[in-house]
Amino acid sequence: MVVTITLDDHLAARLQAQAAARHLPVEALALQLLAQAVDNEDDAVWQAVNQRRIALIQKQYTDTLSPDEASELQHLQDMADQYLAPLDKRMLDHVKHLHSQVKRIVDTSSC
């Protein structure tokens, strides 16, 4: 998809200066910055969703959830599982890597 964005002169000059300092084409830097902004927005949305999830969990243990709240909590829990799954996988991969390193050290020292 092609999207054209018009920047004011001040912003364009700042973008050009930062791109030059990083030895990148302006377009490449602009794409990086936009991707980061979108990712940060996703994080902001997640933070708001997670705050509601936490509030419902707290209410669950201090009061009674209505059927609508219980349904909402389940939905938010499912969203949390989906959001955190890639992080869980990265952490598990890291633990597997550490385990293989420790095993290699133990095997080497046993010889």
Order of alpha helices (4+ residues) and beta strands (2+ residues): alpha-alpha-alpha
